[in-house]
Amino acid sequence: MKNDDIVLLIPSYDPDDKFIKFLEQLTTGGWCKIIIVDDGSKPETQKYFKVAEEQYDCQIVRHYVNLGQGRAFKSGFNHFIGKYGDDPEIIGVIECDCDGQHILEDVDKCAELLRKNRDKFILGVRDFNDKNIPFRSRFGNKCTNLMFKFFCGLDIKDTQTGLKGIPKEFIYDLIETNGERFEYASSVLFAVKDKGMDILQFDISTIYIDGNATSHFDPIIDSVRIYSLIFRYMISSLFTVVIDLVVFTVFSSLLVNHKDHIYLSSLFAKIFSGSFNFCVNKNRVFKSSLNWQSELLKYILLCILHVFTSSVLINLCIRNIKIPEVLAKVIVDLLLFFAVYRLQLVWVFKKKKT
């Protein structure tokens, strides 16, 4: 079968013989439209790109310095739009790694799913319960998957997979998506969520050669880049906690002689911090474009529930554990923080699918 309705996009940095073997498998399997992005590879590896261009008729996009995986994809997408943007026969792009971690059968499966689901984002996911996977890859990916599921509401088995099927119309969004290096993969998933697209996952073969020695992923630096996106996703809530604590402390001191000063202080703190949190979360964090009246009503109900629960728990701490009010406030709000965040994500600012 000739796969001429989908374009392969392969970013490459300092490739080796596995790169050429993969291209041979692809072209033998009927793949005839292949874009390769040379992301500033060393001079001694240029021979591989020459073979790709002359022997396998690949289109080469070059960076003369290393700009990172995210920028490589954007350059490839830009080339795709210029060459195939107006071609009605082209339905999308499949991203692949160049280091021998994907097999032809999985690429073909991804293409088949993209043809049948032209409005969905396709992910080829690895099984990280496989003991043959290097520990750093298994541990790092499992932690990232857990963070995405809890903090972002994305239940994805493999957030850093290199095999993706992308509908043509979504390519334009991905060019404007934040991220220049490995963190771009996380930004893409956020963009899919913001777009309201369904994500279709399918299992692929898990191949690691020489313990994944050729990977350019730095487990410390690049993990920080990836997690920083999630931390920015949470930063509004963290500022809200600070505002809430400051206002609670002030009013608790002013109303100390009032019998219900804990409840009143919690209420005033929630009014100040809640106003800030709603505006920032709607416009900057969750980027919701839905009816603000409906969201505001749900947010107020959540705040009422939060104030009541927080006040009850603070009083219980003061009476039974005998700790200062402010310390009790800190402990209780830390316990409630994750529950409130999840409720905002899945209820208050929940996006409708397009």
Solvent accessible surface area in square Angstrom, and as a share of the most:
residue,aa,sasa,rsa
1,M,174,0.78
2,K,133,0.56
3,N,6,0.03
4,D,65,0.34
5,D,29,0.15
6,I,0,0.00
7,V,0,0.00
8,L,0,0.00
9,L,2,0.01
10,I,0,0.00
11,P,16,0.10
12,S,3,0.02
13,Y,65,0.25
14,D,32,0.17
15,P,9,0.06
16,D,47,0.25
17,D,87,0.45
18,K,40,0.17
19,F,0,0.00
20,I,32,0.16
21,K,127,0.54
22,F,5,0.02
23,L,0,0.00
24,E,91,0.41
25,Q,86,0.38
26,L,0,0.00
27,T,42,0.24
28,T,114,0.66
29,G,23,0.22
30,G,18,0.17
31,W,3,0.01
32,C,53,0.32
33,K,43,0.18
34,I,2,0.01
35,I,1,0.00
36,I,0,0.00
37,V,0,0.00
38,D,3,0.01
39,D,6,0.03
40,G,17,0.17
41,S,13,0.08
42,K,105,0.44
43,P,114,0.71
44,E,115,0.52
45,T,15,0.09
46,Q,56,0.25
47,K,122,0.52
48,Y,31,0.12
49,F,0,0.00
50,K,120,0.51
51,V,50,0.29
52,A,0,0.00
53,E,82,0.37
54,E,123,0.55
55,Q,125,0.55
56,Y,32,0.12
57,D,113,0.59
58,C,6,0.04
59,Q,37,0.16
60,I,30,0.15
61,V,26,0.15
62,R,89,0.32
63,H,18,0.08
64,Y,190,0.72
65,V,98,0.56
66,N,51,0.26
67,L,70,0.35
68,G,4,0.03
69,Q,50,0.22
70,G,0,0.00
71,R,81,0.30
72,A,1,0.00
73,F,10,0.04
74,K,12,0.05
75,S,23,0.15
76,G,0,0.00
77,F,0,0.00
78,N,99,0.51
79,H,60,0.27
80,F,3,0.01
81,I,41,0.21
82,G,71,0.68
83,K,114,0.48
84,Y,13,0.05
85,G,16,0.16
86,D,145,0.75
87,D,45,0.23
88,P,120,0.75
89,E,124,0.56
90,I,4,0.02
91,I,19,0.10
92,G,0,0.00
93,V,1,0.00
94,I,0,0.00
95,E,4,0.02
96,C,0,0.00
97,D,33,0.17
98,C,17,0.10
99,D,29,0.15
100,G,16,0.16
101,Q,20,0.09
102,H,13,0.06
103,I,51,0.26
104,L,37,0.19
105,E,115,0.52
106,D,15,0.08
107,V,0,0.00
108,D,51,0.27
109,K,83,0.35
110,C,0,0.00
111,A,1,0.00
112,E,71,0.32
113,L,25,0.13
114,L,1,0.00
115,R,52,0.19
116,K,145,0.62
117,N,28,0.14
118,R,139,0.51
119,D,104,0.54
120,K,56,0.24
121,F,0,0.00
122,I,0,0.00
123,L,1,0.01
124,G,0,0.00
125,V,1,0.01
126,R,33,0.12
127,D,79,0.41
128,F,10,0.04
129,N,105,0.54
130,D,46,0.24
131,K,166,0.71
132,N,131,0.67
133,I,3,0.01
134,P,27,0.17
135,F,138,0.57
136,R,102,0.37
137,S,13,0.08
138,R,43,0.16
139,F,116,0.48
140,G,28,0.27
141,N,17,0.09
142,K,91,0.39
143,C,43,0.26
144,T,7,0.04
145,N,21,0.11
146,L,123,0.61
147,M,42,0.19
148,F,0,0.00
149,K,105,0.44
150,F,78,0.32
151,F,25,0.10
152,C,0,0.00
153,G,34,0.33
154,L,16,0.08
155,D,95,0.49
156,I,7,0.04
157,K,121,0.51
158,D,0,0.00
159,T,1,0.01
160,Q,38,0.17
161,T,3,0.02
162,G,11,0.11
163,L,0,0.00
164,K,9,0.04
165,G,0,0.00
166,I,0,0.00
167,P,5,0.03
168,K,24,0.10
169,E,129,0.58
170,F,5,0.02
171,I,0,0.00
172,Y,109,0.41
173,D,51,0.26
174,L,0,0.00
175,I,49,0.25
176,E,149,0.67
177,T,15,0.09
178,N,105,0.54
179,G,14,0.14
180,E,69,0.31
181,R,79,0.29
182,F,41,0.17
183,E,25,0.11
184,Y,3,0.01
185,A,10,0.07
186,S,0,0.00
187,S,7,0.04
188,V,4,0.02
189,L,1,0.00
190,F,25,0.10
191,A,21,0.16
192,V,0,0.00
193,K,48,0.21
194,D,59,0.31
195,K,85,0.36
196,G,8,0.08
197,M,28,0.13
198,D,54,0.28
199,I,42,0.21
200,L,53,0.26
201,Q,53,0.24
202,F,21,0.09
203,D,106,0.55
204,I,16,0.08
205,S,47,0.30
206,T,36,0.21
207,I,51,0.26
208,Y,37,0.14
209,I,62,0.32
210,D,119,0.62
211,G,47,0.45
212,N,15,0.08
213,A,74,0.57
214,T,59,0.34
215,S,30,0.19
216,H,96,0.43
217,F,56,0.23
218,D,55,0.29
219,P,62,0.39
220,I,129,0.66
221,I,96,0.49
222,D,5,0.03
223,S,26,0.17
224,V,96,0.55
225,R,77,0.28
226,I,3,0.02
227,Y,42,0.16
228,S,33,0.21
229,L,15,0.07
230,I,0,0.00
231,F,111,0.46
232,R,130,0.48
233,Y,27,0.10
234,M,17,0.08
235,I,84,0.42
236,S,3,0.02
237,S,10,0.07
238,L,90,0.45
239,F,110,0.46
240,T,15,0.09
241,V,46,0.26
242,V,87,0.50
243,I,54,0.27
244,D,5,0.02
245,L,51,0.26
246,V,84,0.49
247,V,22,0.12
248,F,0,0.00
249,T,51,0.29
250,V,77,0.44
251,F,47,0.20
252,S,7,0.05
253,S,76,0.49
254,L,129,0.64
255,L,48,0.24
256,V,86,0.49
257,N,148,0.76
258,H,84,0.38
259,K,184,0.78
260,D,56,0.29
261,H,27,0.12
262,I,8,0.04
263,Y,92,0.35
264,L,53,0.26
265,S,0,0.00
266,S,3,0.02
267,L,82,0.41
268,F,69,0.29
269,A,0,0.00
270,K,24,0.10
271,I,95,0.48
272,F,113,0.47
273,S,0,0.00
274,G,5,0.05
275,S,67,0.43
276,F,68,0.28
277,N,3,0.02
278,F,18,0.08
279,C,74,0.44
280,V,40,0.23
281,N,2,0.01
282,K,23,0.10
283,N,92,0.47
284,R,183,0.67
285,V,16,0.09
286,F,6,0.02
287,K,119,0.50
288,S,11,0.07
289,S,111,0.71
290,L,62,0.31
291,N,92,0.47
292,W,131,0.46
293,Q,96,0.43
294,S,59,0.38
295,E,4,0.02
296,L,55,0.28
297,L,108,0.54
298,K,50,0.21
299,Y,12,0.04
300,I,80,0.40
301,L,90,0.45
302,L,6,0.03
303,C,19,0.11
304,I,105,0.53
305,L,100,0.50
306,H,26,0.11
307,V,22,0.13
308,F,129,0.54
309,T,41,0.24
310,S,4,0.02
311,S,0,0.00
312,V,50,0.29
313,L,59,0.29
314,I,0,0.00
315,N,18,0.09
316,L,83,0.41
317,C,19,0.11
318,I,43,0.22
319,R,160,0.58
320,N,110,0.56
321,I,108,0.55
322,K,157,0.67
323,I,30,0.15
324,P,91,0.58
325,E,50,0.23
326,V,58,0.33
327,L,84,0.42
328,A,0,0.00
329,K,7,0.03
330,V,53,0.30
331,I,70,0.36
332,V,2,0.01
333,D,12,0.06
334,L,107,0.53
335,L,126,0.62
336,L,27,0.14
337,F,21,0.09
338,F,88,0.37
339,A,52,0.40
340,V,25,0.14
341,Y,3,0.01
342,R,68,0.25
343,L,67,0.34
344,Q,7,0.03
345,L,8,0.04
346,V,65,0.38
347,W,95,0.33
348,V,1,0.01
349,F,3,0.01
350,K,127,0.54
351,K,49,0.21
352,K,153,0.65
353,K,150,0.64
354,T,139,0.81
